[in-house]
Amino acid sequence: MLTGITFAVCESGLGGAGIMLLVLGTAVVKVQMVANYFMGLRHTRWLWRSIVLVWLLLVAVLIAIAYLQSIR
């Protein structure tokens, strides 16, 4: 479902900061799902899941900052 949303938004030709944040947000959710289910982090302590989540959020924030700086 999230991949379909991302595909539909990208194919619609829309642009701007809001669309970028929507696509980036769906990517963050998908990466967290991969980490939890396919990497097996859902069976570990919260510490390990939070380390991956903080790393993921840091990367997403840096991508968003770089994008927003480039459109000024």
Buried (B, 14 or more C-beta within 10 A) or exposed (E): EEEEEBEEBEEEEEEEEEBBBBBBBBBBEEBBEEBBEEEEBEEEEEEBBEEBBEEBEEBBEEBBEEEEEEEE
